[in-house]
Amino acid sequence: MSNGIDAVPVAAPPVLHAPGFWKRAFSHRSFVIGAVLSLLLALAALLSLFWTPHSPYEVDMAAKLLPPGGGHWLGTDPYGRDIVSLLLVGARASIVVGVIAVGIGLVIGTAFGLLAAARRGWVEEAIMRLSDFGFAFPAILSAIMLTAVFGAGMVNAIIAIGIYNIPTFARITRASANAVWSREFVLAARACGKGAFSITMEHVLPNIMSVLIVQATIRFAIAILAEAALSYLGLGTQPPQPSWGRMLSEAQTLLFQAPLLAVFPGVAIALAVLGLNLLGDGLRDLFDPRLARKR
């Protein structure tokens, strides 16, 4: 017979597998709209791997600045490239930068946050002060410094955005993990002799996954916006690789001659960021219904 101490409660099952989760998800307006817009972004990037109406790299000066029509659905840019093809391939670049940059921040930041919550004391203080120092270098400033040393490019933009994400994930992970460390099932696990690493991996991390998923979704939107800003400044994706931010940069000198050149990439960026923000907002409400009731 168990004495009550040996039976250590395990971490709760993932929220995504909880009964009724998907039923509530499909009735949540923000989640549905965000999921649809995010899915369209992913499908556009996936489609660009196999098909585009025209080559996004082929320059045809004879067809420059054509209006939307049958041959070119959204027209062409100053170099005669098809706008639809540029938007599709640009979606792929945005997703690649977002996934890798957020992945860097998520993995490294979560590891630091879990370490700070598990060790406490001077380790926690040192990690938090390093996080404060990291907040002093936003993505654009980090990209400028990296560009000055290594040159402009997508890789440096990814590194800059990833470094910017690390302090955010570290702080959120540390705060969420500290709350879990005070729970009864963690105290029971410690009483049974489990070490800090085992408790962190078996009990703490599974119970803060929902917070990390929501934060990763929101940071994905910020990463797409940061990549567009860096490309607009000439610090991100370099020619001939299409980028929504660089499409905006190239269109700024033609606002009165061909205003749609700025409208199409601007709308694409806005919809991608809106979709991911709505998706993150919906996931936050679904993971913690108390937040939705407070609104």
N, C-alpha and C positions, 0 to 999 in steps of 0.2 A: 504494500500500500504506500502511496506517495505521502510524504510528510508535509507537502505544500510548498517546499522550497525547491525540490528537484524538478517540479513541473513548471519550468520557466515558460511563460507565454512567448510565442514566437511573434515576429513582426506581422502586422496586418497584411492581408493579400493586396496586390496592386488594385488601386481604385478603378482602373479601366476594366477589371474583371468583376467588379462588384455587381450584384443583381440590380437590374433596373437602370444601370448607368447610361447605356446607349439609348434607352427609351427617353430618359430625361434630356440626353444630349440632343436628340433630334427634335425636341420640343423647345429647345433654347435658341432664341432668335440670333443672338450674337455668335454662338457657336456655329450654327448652320451657315450663316452668311460668311463668317470667317473661313470655315472649312471649304465652302464652295470657291471662294476667291483664291485660297491657298492651293486648292486642287487645280484650278485653272493655271496658276503660275507653274506648278509642277508639270502639268501636261504640256504647257508651251515649251518648257525646257526639254522635256522628253521628246516631243515632236521634232525639235530642232536637231536632235541627234540623227534622225533618219530622213527628214524632209524639210525643205524650205521652198517657197515659190520660186526664188531666184538665189543665186549665190550671193551671200552677204559680203563677199570679199572682191567681187568682180566690179571694176570701175568702168562705167559707160558714160562718158561725158556728153554723148549725143542725147542721152535720155535723162539729163539732170533736171531736177526740180519739176518733174511731171506731176500734175494733180492726180488725186485718186481716180482710178478708172479700172477697166477690165484687165489690162495688162499688168498693172501694179495697183493692188487694191487700196493701198494707203498712199500711193505716190512714190516718189524717189527723193533722195537727198542731193546735196550739191555735187556729189560724185557719181550720180546715176545709180546708186545702190537702192535696192528695194527696201522700203521701210518695214514691211511685214517681216521680211527675213531678218533684218537687223533687230527688231523687237524680239523675235523668237530666240535668236542666238544670245541676245542681251539678257534674256531671262535665265538662260543657262549659266552665264557668267555670274549673275547676281546670286543664284542658288549655290554655286560652288564656293564663292567667297563667304556667303552667310553660313553654310554648313561647316566649313573648316574653321572659320574664325570663332563661331559660337562653340564648336567642339573644343578648340584650344582653351577658351575661357571656362567651359564647363568642366573639363577634365582636371585642369590645373587648379582652378579656383575651388572646385568642390573638394579636391584633395587637401588643399590648405585649410579650408573651412572645417573639414572633419578633424584634421590634426589639431587645430586650435581648440575645438570643443572637447576633444578627448584628453588633451594634455593640460590645458588651462595654464595658469601661471605665466611665466616669462615667455613661453612658446606662443601662447595666445596673444599676448601683448605685442610681441615682435611681428607676428603675422598681420595683426590689425594695423600696426604702424606702417608696415610695408604696403598694405592696401591703401591707406591714406596717401602714401607717396605715389602710388599708381594712379590715383584719381587726378593727380596734378598733370597727367599727360593724356589728354583725350586722343581719340583716334587720329584726327587730322594733324595734331601737333606731332604725334609719334610718327606718322607717315612722312611728314616733312623732314624729321630728323633722319629716318631711315633712307629717304630719298637722297638726302645730302651725302650720305655715306655710300650707299649701295646702288643708287639710281632708282627711277620710278618703275613700277611694275605691279602686276597683280599679287605676286608673292609677298612683296613688302606691304601692300595694302592689307592682305590677310593677316600678316604678323602684327601690324599696327592695331587692327580691329580686335584681334585675339587678345593682345596684351591689355587693351582697354577693358575687355570683358572679365579678365581674371579677378580684379578687386571686387566687382559686383557679385560674382558667384561666391567668392570667398566669404564675404560679409553675410549674404543671405544663407549660405550653408551653415556658417557658424551659429547664427541666431536660431535657425530652425533646429539644428542638432542640439544646442544647449537646452531647448525645450524638451526634446526627446530624452536627453540624459537624466532629466529629473522625474521621468515617468516610473511607475511602480514596476513594470516588467523589466526595465533596465536595472533597477535596484535589485530585483530578484536574481537577474543574471549575474550581477556582480557578487551577490551573496553566494552563488554557486561556484565562484572562482573563475568565471570567464574573464579573459583579458580584454584590454581596451580595444585591440584590433578586432577581435571576434565580435564584441558587442557592436562596434561601429559597422561592420559589414553585415551582420545578421539582423540587427535591430534598428540601428539609427538610420543608416542609408535607405533601407526600404521605406521607412516611415516619412522621409522627407523627399521622396522621389516626385510626388505630385507638385511640390513647391518648385523643384528644379525644372520639371517639364514646362510649367507655366512660364517661369523666368526665361528658359531657353527659347520659347516661342516668341516672347516679347523682344528678347535680344536679337533674334533672327531678323525681325523687322528693322531694328536699329542698325544692324549690320548691313542690310540692303541699302538703307538710306545713307549710311556712311560710305559704302562703296560707290554709290552714285555721286556723292559729294567729292570724294577723292578723284574719281574719274573726270568729273567736271573741272577740277583744278589741274588735271593732267598728271596726278600722282598715282592713279589707280591703273585700271586695265589700259594697256597701250595698243595703238593701231598695229595691225589691222583688225584685232579682236573687237567685235562690237560690244558696246556698253551703253546702257541707258543714260548714264551721267555724261559720257562724252557726246552722245547724240544731242543732249541739251546744250552742251558747250558749243558744238558746231552750229546749232540752230540760232544762237543768240544774235549773231550778226545778220540774220535773215528774218527777223521777227515781222517786219513790215512787208517783206517780199513773199515769204512763205511761212506764215505763223503756225500752220499745222505741224511743221517739223518739230516745234517745241511742245505742241499739245500732246502728240502721241506718246513719246517717252515719259512726259510728265504725268499723264494719266496712268501709264503702266506702273510707274514708281508709286503713285498714290494708291492705286488699287492693291498692289502687293503689300505695302506697309499697312494699309487699312485692314486687309484680310488677316494678316498675321496678328495684328493687335486685337481684332475682334475675336479671333480664335483663342488667343491667350486669355482675354477677358472671359470668354465663355468657359474655358477650362478651369479658370480660377473659381467661378461660381459653381461649377459642377463638382470640383474636388472638395469645396467647402461651401455647402448650401447656406450656411449662416451668413456669408457675405452677401448673397443675393437677397436674403430676407431683410437685410439692413438698408437696402436701397429704397 
